[in-house]
């Protein structure tokens, strides 16, 4: 497994009190340092190229972001640049592409620890702390490299509106998201399933506030993994946001570090059956939870995880599947029945 990150990710500076702050980059640095100590490999990111960006973003928008170079600009109600942000955002998108290419070319997992995050960025606008849609740029790069079926699984607590809309009509890129709903950014209802040729290739799993490990395990086991196995992605990209963690200050979920490890374990299992896996960070705003989830993810993907119980209900003892999990699963089944029979 290859880790792709850089100390330069601290150079994207957000206003005081902003949750997507430079200290998140220091967590990446610490995780990378421990990874190296344990004999792991890391590499520095490159900048995304104009062609790579243009596969998912509009030319006018790319000009607008480029024009923020050297300046502090407010792009959206909660999305800001500092003088270095343009350059650092290019390194975030580039790292995501590198991770995807590494997974495809070497059949070895890769994990890009980057900021700013990407999944709210739309074709023509910045949104929700995101400048470029890193994971979407990586998915498009994999498609351009000849990968026929790419799945993006978004485990961030927020719905990845940008990624969803970019591939909404495209059956070659399956977008699957588990997220708090209703919540920012407002999209991600179960009946948003894709359009035209892409119908059925967007799978939203909206979970109510308060959902925990067992609820997540239920929807992954009963819906997300079966759909992924049917789709058989040659590349599985993970929008790796850790803000569904119980300690996260922005959202209201109760997922523990072990719960996140279990989600990653499900996805690693899918990749082992069908192709490669590459992960790209998104949110995660409580720094100790972020560090713990990154470490747990590395251990799961690298195959070095301590035995985390695999059977439903064995972890999160005392926290059985709640009505939230059952309601989410039913909503997905109702919406996706025409496309994924038997889930
Ligand atoms: Zn998020």
Boltz pocket constraint, residues with backbone or C-beta under 6 A from the ligand:
constraints:
  - pocket:
      binder: B
      contacts: [[A, 156], [A, 157], [A, 158], [A, 241], [A, 243], [A, 282], [A, 283], [A, 284]]
      max_distance: 6.0
